[in-house]
Amino acid sequence: MTKNGVIRLRQGRAFSRLEFHNISIYRGSFWMRFIFIFIMMYSMGHVWRILYYANPERMGVSLSEIVTYAVMGVALEAVLHFGGPQYYIMDQVRRGTIEMDILKPIDFQFYMLAKHIGFVLMQFFMIVLPSLVVAYFFFGFNMPSFINGMAFLLSLFFACLITFFLKFLLGLISMVTMNIQNIMFGYNATLRFFSGQIVPLWLFPGVLGLISTYLPFRAIYAIPISLYIGRYNGVDIGLALSAQLFWVGALWLVSRLFMKYVFKRLLIQGG
């Protein structure tokens, strides 16, 4: 690794650590979010138990697996749904201070990624892990095999990158539109539906299932959780991870090109 590469990694680690610290000091927010996730996990687990007993053959998995899927969909929301660079970028644009970030002696996208990593790490250790421990004791939560567990962790890493690039693109759009509130509403609705967070994609009817296959959203929730519950095994694990890796590369390339385009026509509004 070159000297510049080492310096860049050290800068990124410093920004990640700072973001981790900034988010972790809000203890009240942590407890409110933890309680909310606990209630949602209980609700989703109960709903899917009822649906399973109504038609177990249609589910395609066991009761414990479908409950685990539902609970994981709620727990992972802390790292795959909340946060992201889009609102920070929009706020900086509207304040007229986005140039302070762009002119930093560090790549703007890398800077945003470093801040996002700090947020994700805090959410994972302070929200997701405690939530899964609670789920294990209260909701009949399954533990994966060693291979599926390792594949899940790698898949979750890819999912976080995909989420970041999508939200970074939304942040870049805010540099043009100044406001992405309505766009975010549409994004969140599409994500929840086509990602398999609430309803597993294998339960989708033909056309909707086909559409979800060609969208990046399935790589955010459906693939990691399906790996966790053991729905993918053997060669299918490699294919699932390859699909995620494709979206990581594609969205990285699109976001780089779009960033260059936006920077050329950037309009600063405010002070």
Summary of the structure (lengths in Angstrom):
residues: 271
radius of gyration: 19.5
end to end distance: 40.2
largest distance: 61.3
contacts: 848
relative contact order: 0.13
helix: 80%
strand: 0%
